[in-house]
Amino acid sequence: MSLINKFVTRVDFDSYEDFYNNYQLKIPENFNFAFDVADVIAEETPDKIAMVWCDDKSNEEKFTFKDIKEYSNKAANFFKKIGIQKGDAVMLILKRRYEFWFCLLALHKLGAICIPATHLLTGKDIVYRNNMANIKMIVSVAEDQVVDHIEESEKDSPALKYKVLVGGARDGWLDFNREIKASSNIFARPTGEEASTNEDTSLLYFTSGTTGMPKMVQHSFTYPLGHITTAKYWQNVTEDGLHLTVADTGWAKAVWGKIYGQWICGSAVFVYDYDKFVPGELIEVISKYKVTTFCAPPTIYRFFIKEDLSRYDLSHLRYCTIAGEPLNPEVYTQFLNATGIKLKEIYGQTEMTVAVGNFLWMKPKPGAMGKPAPGYDIDLLDESGKPCEIGEEGQIVVRTHKKVPTGMFLGYYHDEALTKKAWNNDVYRTGDMAWKDENGYYWFVGRADDVIKSSGYRIGPFEVESALLEHPAVLECAITAIPDLDRGQIVKATVVLARNYFGSEELVRELQEHVKRVTAPYKYPRVIEFTKELPKTISGKIRRVEIREQDKK
């Protein structure tokens, strides 16, 4: 039996309108996900499967909720023994290792601040994070390059006291596996001043940063409850299902799809630990382990539709969702034709939970983000700050004068000025551009910084990228602007070609003519560059800023 009834006033709804108007959370005092969800399930149904894990080397593990409770208690006792306490900041660089779940819950139990991070950080990146967040301990995978970068950061990181290694041993490091073996599997819930409160900080995310230095997004202990909407009404997870969200644990999408809402709703999570994405291998894993619900960024689906999906048994896979970047209609159509599954897109940020989405009752419009989620008062504002008309492009904002949505961030950690710049007068400005149609669906245009202004026209990169992706030669692409004396800016396409296609002047002209036919002629890319791969963040988002920087050079 899932715990969802414990936290919502009503579970079932007749329509999107019913859901938006009547969905309501019941938030307990001093809610702590580790104690109030994971441990409660362990007590009520100890043998219930919490997580199925495998890697690309044929290793696999299954963990019941009893296992999760005991391992997280051991980790909490270990961390407490060396001095980690409420409010201390701890960075986890654990890729997709199952120990991440033990550590995350242990830090929740201690009331400490967890900072998930990617293994791709350099020494300079780690120094920045250590000092910005006063990180006291780092728990890391035992990979030489990662460990070397952490050790490189030490001399410039005065707050860093402890280094813990998972899956190996090294001088100057505590051995996680050895330490938890020696620790008790019983951990009493803290009381009094040591207990966490709903307002305390539980998570800090350094945003992946498509532009500028990473910001520290600060979430409270009630944040997991905001992801009931994510799991139940968008991903459509079910009791005793098996859900796979493709995400490294260093990205916020991991807690969107690999723990909080899924466990509250009674679904186990599936974790595939791999170093290199190979489309066929991932599909084979989905088939082998009978994954029932699946979520991934558009990049994954763009590669999936180039595979022969009929070769795999996907009969158990019943619901698929997409997030991270907008969904190109061509990807939607080809995946539907191959599987019969309609991809359900959403819009959100590290600062929020699902803010706009294609929920259970809604017929998706390919390429549309959907409609606002319950608790989110969404609006579009033009450059003068006035609400936009139907069909008019504007910046997506969240109005918070009536209520701040559960799961929305507390602000940018230790940066009041940056918080006020983004969120003032009860309006949070996302920095993303969209337009709304006559049926209330929102359509993504691009980051405000990415919109191209050419000869007086405003061109959103997403529309041009979608047009190019309809051509069989294009596997991936990114649209950016190049300065131009006559037009102000012109459109440039950076293109990754599909198998058996090769870059040529003839193909450039063919792609340009294709875009002219599919969309408005003024939007076609006047410059096309072929490349082997696009620069991306760890979450799979295309770093257009990096392409622009390369063009400047």
C-alpha positions in Angstrom: 0.0 0.0 0.0 1.5 3.4 -1.0 1.6 6.3 1.3 0.0 8.8 -1.1 -3.3 9.0 0.9 -1.3 10.1 3.9 -0.1 13.2 2.1 -2.9 14.3 -0.2 -6.5 15.1 0.6 -7.8 13.3 -2.5 -6.0 11.0 -5.0 -8.3 10.5 -7.9 -9.6 13.2 -10.3 -12.0 13.2 -13.2 -10.2 15.7 -15.4 -7.3 18.1 -15.7 -9.5 20.9 -14.5 -10.6 18.9 -11.4 -7.0 18.1 -10.7 -5.7 21.7 -11.0 -8.5 23.1 -8.9 -8.8 20.5 -6.2 -5.5 18.7 -5.7 -4.2 19.6 -2.2 -1.3 18.3 0.0 -1.4 17.5 3.7 2.0 18.5 5.0 3.0 17.1 8.3 4.8 19.1 10.9 8.6 18.5 10.7 8.3 16.2 7.7 11.4 14.2 6.9 11.2 11.9 3.9 13.7 9.4 5.3 11.8 8.8 8.5 8.2 9.5 7.3 8.3 7.6 4.0 11.3 5.2 3.5 11.3 4.0 7.1 7.5 3.8 7.4 7.3 1.6 4.3 10.2 -0.5 5.8 8.2 -1.0 9.0 4.9 -1.8 7.3 6.1 -3.9 4.3 9.8 -4.7 5.0 10.1 -7.0 2.0 8.7 -4.6 -0.6 11.2 -3.8 -3.4 12.5 -0.3 -3.2 15.3 -0.4 -5.9 16.5 -2.7 -8.6 20.1 -1.8 -9.7 22.3 -3.1 -12.4 25.4 -1.8 -14.3 26.9 -2.3 -17.7 29.2 -5.0 -16.4 26.4 -7.5 -15.6 26.4 -6.8 -11.8 22.9 -6.4 -10.3 21.4 -5.8 -6.8 17.9 -5.6 -5.4 17.1 -3.7 -2.2 14.0 -4.0 -0.1 12.8 -1.1 2.0 14.1 -2.9 5.1 17.6 -2.9 3.4 17.3 0.8 2.6 16.3 1.6 6.2 19.2 -0.4 7.6 21.9 0.9 5.2 20.8 4.5 5.6 20.9 4.0 9.4 24.4 2.6 9.2 25.5 5.6 7.0 23.8 8.0 9.4 25.7 6.5 12.4 29.0 6.6 10.5 28.5 10.3 9.5 27.4 11.2 13.0 30.4 9.5 14.5 32.9 11.6 12.5 31.0 14.8 13.4 28.4 15.5 10.7 25.4 17.1 12.2 22.3 19.2 11.4 23.0 22.0 8.9 26.4 20.6 7.8 26.9 20.6 4.0 28.0 17.3 2.4 28.7 16.8 -1.3 27.9 13.4 -3.0 29.8 12.6 -6.2 28.4 9.1 -6.7 27.3 8.8 -10.3 24.6 6.1 -10.4 26.0 3.9 -7.5 23.3 2.6 -5.2 25.2 4.0 -2.2 23.9 7.4 -3.2 20.5 6.4 -1.8 22.0 5.3 1.5 23.9 8.6 1.9 21.0 10.9 0.8 18.6 9.3 3.3 21.3 9.3 6.0 21.9 13.1 5.5 18.1 13.6 5.7 18.0 11.7 9.0 20.8 13.9 10.4 19.2 17.1 9.2 22.3 17.8 7.1 22.4 19.5 3.7 23.0 17.2 0.8 24.7 18.6 -2.3 24.6 16.1 -5.2 27.2 16.8 -7.8 28.5 15.4 -11.1 31.7 13.4 -11.5 32.7 15.7 -14.3 33.7 18.6 -12.0 37.3 19.8 -12.3 39.4 20.8 -9.3 38.5 24.4 -9.9 34.7 23.5 -9.9 35.1 21.7 -6.6 36.9 24.5 -5.0 34.1 26.9 -6.0 31.4 24.6 -4.6 33.4 23.8 -1.4 33.8 27.5 -0.6 30.4 28.7 -1.7 28.5 26.1 0.4 31.1 25.6 3.2 31.2 21.9 2.3 32.4 19.8 5.3 32.6 16.4 3.7 32.7 14.9 0.2 31.6 11.3 -0.5 33.0 10.2 -3.8 33.2 7.2 -6.2 36.7 5.6 -6.2 37.7 6.8 -9.7 41.2 8.2 -10.0 40.3 11.3 -12.0 37.5 12.3 -9.7 39.6 11.6 -6.6 42.5 13.5 -8.0 40.3 16.6 -8.6 39.0 16.4 -5.1 42.5 16.2 -3.6 43.5 19.0 -5.8 40.8 21.2 -4.3 41.8 20.6 -0.7 44.4 23.3 -0.3 42.0 26.0 -1.3 39.0 24.6 0.6 39.3 25.4 4.3 35.9 24.1 5.4 36.5 20.6 3.9 37.3 18.2 6.8 36.4 14.7 5.6 36.8 12.7 2.4 35.0 9.4 2.1 35.5 6.9 -0.7 32.9 4.5 -2.0 34.0 1.2 -3.6 37.7 1.5 -2.9 40.5 2.5 -0.5 43.1 5.3 -0.6 45.4 7.0 1.8 43.8 10.0 3.5 40.3 8.8 2.8 37.7 7.1 4.9 36.5 3.8 3.5 32.7 4.0 3.2 32.0 0.3 2.8 34.2 -0.7 5.7 32.8 2.0 8.0 29.1 1.2 7.4 29.8 -2.5 8.0 31.1 -1.5 11.5 28.1 0.8 12.2 24.8 0.0 13.9 21.7 -0.4 11.7 19.6 1.3 14.3 19.3 5.1 14.3 17.0 7.0 16.6 15.1 10.0 15.1 16.6 13.2 16.4 14.5 15.3 18.7 14.5 18.9 19.9 17.0 21.2 18.3 18.7 18.4 16.5 15.5 17.5 14.6 15.0 18.9 11.1 12.1 21.3 10.5 10.0 21.9 7.3 11.9 25.2 6.8 15.4 23.8 7.1 17.5 23.3 4.0 17.8 19.6 2.9 19.2 19.9 -0.6 21.5 22.3 -2.5 21.8 22.0 -6.3 24.4 23.9 -8.2 22.5 24.5 -11.4 24.1 22.8 -14.5 24.6 26.2 -16.0 23.8 26.7 -19.7 25.1 30.3 -19.0 27.2 31.9 -16.2 28.5 30.5 -13.0 26.3 27.9 -11.2 23.7 29.1 -8.8 23.0 27.4 -5.5 19.3 26.3 -5.5 18.1 25.7 -2.0 15.3 23.3 -1.2 13.5 22.6 2.1 12.6 19.3 3.8 9.1 19.5 2.3 10.5 19.4 -1.3 9.9 15.7 -1.8 6.1 16.1 -1.3 6.1 18.4 -4.4 7.1 15.4 -6.4 3.9 13.4 -5.8 2.6 15.4 -8.8 5.7 14.4 -10.8 5.4 10.7 -10.1 1.6 10.1 -9.9 0.1 12.5 -12.3 2.8 12.9 -14.9 5.0 9.8 -14.9 2.0 7.7 -14.0 3.9 5.3 -11.7 1.8 2.6 -10.0 1.9 0.5 -7.0 4.6 -2.2 -7.4 5.6 -0.8 -10.8 9.3 -0.3 -11.8 10.2 3.2 -12.9 13.4 4.2 -14.7 14.4 7.9 -15.0 17.6 8.3 -17.0 19.7 10.7 -14.9 23.0 10.9 -13.1 22.6 11.5 -9.4 24.4 14.8 -9.8 21.4 16.3 -11.6 18.1 17.4 -9.9 16.3 15.1 -12.3 17.5 12.1 -10.2 15.4 13.1 -7.2 12.5 14.0 -9.6 12.5 10.4 -10.9 14.6 8.1 -8.7 13.3 8.3 -5.2 10.8 10.8 -3.7 7.5 10.7 -5.6 8.0 7.2 -6.8 8.4 5.7 -3.3 5.5 7.8 -1.9 3.3 6.3 -4.7 4.4 2.7 -4.1 6.7 2.2 -7.1 10.1 0.7 -7.1 12.9 2.6 -8.9 15.2 1.0 -11.4 18.8 2.3 -11.7 21.0 1.5 -14.7 24.6 2.4 -13.9 26.6 2.9 -17.2 29.5 5.0 -18.3 28.7 5.3 -22.0 25.2 5.6 -23.4 24.6 2.9 -26.0 20.9 3.1 -27.3 20.5 -0.6 -28.0 21.9 -1.6 -24.6 19.6 0.7 -22.7 16.6 -0.6 -24.6 17.7 -4.1 -23.9 17.9 -3.4 -20.2 14.4 -1.8 -20.2 13.1 -5.0 -21.8 15.0 -7.5 -19.6 14.0 -5.9 -16.3 10.4 -5.2 -17.4 10.5 -1.5 -16.7 6.9 -0.2 -16.6 7.3 3.5 -16.7 10.2 5.4 -18.3 11.4 9.0 -18.3 14.4 10.5 -20.2 15.6 13.7 -21.9 15.0 14.2 -25.6 18.5 13.2 -26.4 17.7 9.6 -25.4 14.6 9.4 -27.5 16.3 11.0 -30.5 18.7 8.0 -30.5 15.9 5.5 -29.7 13.9 6.3 -32.9 17.0 5.6 -35.0 17.0 2.0 -33.6 14.8 -0.8 -34.8 12.5 -0.9 -31.8 10.5 -3.8 -33.1 13.5 -6.0 -32.2 12.8 -5.6 -28.5 10.0 -6.8 -26.2 8.6 -3.6 -24.8 5.1 -5.1 -24.0 5.4 -4.2 -20.3 6.4 -0.6 -21.0 3.2 1.3 -20.7 4.0 5.0 -20.1 6.9 7.2 -21.2 7.6 10.8 -20.3 10.2 13.4 -21.4 11.9 16.3 -19.7 15.1 18.3 -19.7 14.5 20.1 -23.0 11.5 20.6 -25.2 10.2 17.7 -27.3 10.5 18.0 -31.0 7.3 16.9 -32.7 9.2 14.6 -35.1 10.6 12.6 -32.2 7.1 12.3 -30.7 5.6 11.1 -33.9 8.3 8.5 -34.7 8.3 7.1 -31.2 4.5 6.8 -31.2 4.6 5.0 -34.6 7.2 2.6 -33.3 5.7 1.9 -29.8 2.1 3.1 -29.7 3.1 5.3 -26.7 2.4 9.0 -26.5 5.3 10.8 -24.9 4.2 13.2 -22.2 6.3 16.3 -21.8 6.6 18.8 -18.9 8.3 22.0 -18.0 10.2 22.6 -14.8 13.5 23.9 -13.4 15.9 22.9 -10.7 14.2 25.7 -8.8 10.8 24.1 -9.0 9.0 20.8 -9.4 6.7 20.2 -12.4 5.3 23.6 -13.2 3.6 22.9 -16.6 2.8 19.5 -17.9 0.9 17.0 -20.0 -0.9 15.2 -17.2 -2.9 11.9 -17.2 -6.2 13.2 -18.5 -4.7 15.4 -21.3 -4.2 14.6 -24.9 -0.7 15.8 -25.7 0.0 18.2 -28.5 3.4 17.2 -30.0 5.8 20.0 -29.0 3.6 21.6 -26.3 4.7 21.7 -22.7 1.2 21.2 -21.4 -0.9 23.2 -18.8 0.0 24.5 -15.4 0.4 22.1 -12.5 -1.7 22.4 -9.3 -0.3 25.1 -7.0 1.5 26.9 -9.9 0.0 30.2 -11.0 1.7 30.5 -14.4 1.7 33.6 -16.5 3.6 35.0 -19.5 5.0 38.6 -19.4 6.2 40.7 -22.3 9.3 42.9 -22.2 7.4 45.7 -20.5 6.1 43.3 -17.8 2.6 43.1 -19.1 0.7 39.8 -19.4 0.8 38.4 -23.0 -2.2 37.8 -25.2 -3.0 34.4 -26.7 -0.2 33.5 -29.2 2.1 36.2 -28.0 5.6 35.2 -26.8 6.7 36.2 -23.3 8.7 35.1 -20.3 7.3 32.3 -18.2 6.7 33.5 -14.6 5.3 32.0 -11.5 3.0 34.3 -9.4 3.3 33.6 -5.7 1.2 36.2 -4.1 -1.5 33.7 -3.1 0.7 30.7 -2.3 4.3 29.4 -2.9 4.0 26.0 -4.5 5.3 23.1 -2.4 8.6 22.1 -3.9 9.5 25.5 -5.1 13.0 26.6 -3.9 13.7 28.7 -0.9 16.0 31.0 -2.8 19.6 31.0 -3.9 21.7 30.0 -1.0 23.6 32.8 0.7 22.7 35.2 -2.2 19.8 37.4 -1.4 20.6 39.8 -4.3 20.4 37.1 -6.9 17.2 35.7 -5.3 15.6 39.1 -5.4 16.7 39.6 -9.0 14.8 36.5 -10.1 12.0 36.5 -7.5 10.5 39.9 -6.5 7.1 41.4 -5.9 5.7 37.8 -5.7 6.8 37.0 -9.2 9.5 34.5 -10.0 11.0 34.9 -13.5 12.2 31.7 -15.1 14.2 33.2 -17.9 12.4 30.9 -20.4 10.2 32.1 -23.2 6.9 30.6 -24.4 3.5 31.3 -25.8 0.0 30.0 -25.0 -2.5 28.8 -27.4 -6.3 29.2 -27.4 -6.7 25.8 -25.5 -4.4 26.8 -22.7 -1.4 24.8 -23.8 2.0 26.4 -23.4 4.7 26.1 -26.1 8.3 26.6 -25.4 10.3 29.0 -27.5 13.8 29.1 -25.8 15.8 30.7 -23.1 15.4 34.5 -23.2 19.2 34.7 -23.9 18.8 32.2 -26.9 16.1 34.0 -28.8 17.5 35.3 -32.1 16.6 38.8 -33.5 17.2 38.9 -37.3 16.1 41.7 -39.6 13.4 42.7 -37.1 12.1 39.1 -36.7 12.3 37.1 -33.4 13.3 33.5 -34.0 13.1 30.8 -31.3 15.8 28.2 -31.7 13.4 25.3 -30.8 11.2 25.8 -33.9 14.1 25.7 -36.3 15.7 22.7 -34.5 12.4 20.9 -34.8 12.2 21.6 -38.5 15.7 20.3 -39.1 15.1 17.1 -37.0 12.3 16.2 -39.5 15.1 15.6 -42.1 16.4 12.0 -42.1 20.1 13.3 -42.2 19.8 15.1 -38.9 20.4 13.2 -35.6 20.8 16.2 -33.4 21.2 20.0 -33.9 21.5 23.3 -32.0 20.4 26.6 -33.3 22.4 29.7 -32.3 22.9 33.3 -33.6 25.9 34.8 -35.3 26.3 38.6 -35.5 25.7 40.1 -38.9 26.2 43.7 -40.1 23.1 43.8 -42.3 20.6 41.7 -40.3 21.9 42.2 -36.7 22.0 38.4 -36.3 21.7 35.4 -38.6 20.7 31.8 -37.7 23.4 29.2 -37.4 22.7 25.4 -37.2 25.3 23.1 -35.6 24.3 19.6 -36.9 25.2 16.0 -35.9 24.4 13.8 -38.9 22.7 10.4 -38.7 24.5 7.2 -39.8 25.4 7.0 -43.5 25.1 10.8 -44.1 28.1 13.0 -44.8 28.5 16.8 -44.7 28.7 18.6 -48.1 27.6 21.9 -49.7 24.9 20.0 -51.4 23.5 18.7 -48.0 23.8 22.3 -46.6 21.5 23.6 -49.4 19.1 20.7 -49.0 18.7 21.3 -45.3 18.3 25.1 -45.8 15.5 24.4 -48.4 13.9 21.9 -46.1 13.6 24.5 -43.3 12.2 27.1 -45.7 9.5 24.6 -46.6 8.7 23.4 -43.1 8.7 26.8 -41.4 8.9 30.5 -42.3 11.5 31.2 -45.0 13.2 33.9 -42.9 14.0 31.3 -40.2 16.3 29.1 -42.3 19.9 28.7 -41.1 22.2 30.8 -43.3 25.2 29.0 -41.7 25.3 25.2 -41.2 28.2 23.5 -39.4 28.6 19.7 -39.1 30.1 18.3 -36.0 30.5 14.8 -34.3 28.7 15.8 -31.1 27.1 18.8 -29.4 28.3 20.2 -26.1 25.9 19.3 -23.3 25.5 19.6 -19.6 25.5 16.5 -17.4 21.7 16.5 -17.6 21.7 16.3 -21.4 20.8 19.9 -22.2 22.6 21.4 -25.2 25.1 24.2 -24.1 24.4 26.7 -26.8 26.5 29.2 -24.9 29.5 27.0 -25.5 28.8 27.0 -29.3 28.5 30.8 -29.2 31.8 31.1 -27.4 33.5 28.8 -29.9 32.1 31.0 -32.7 33.5 34.1 -31.1 37.0 32.5 -31.0 
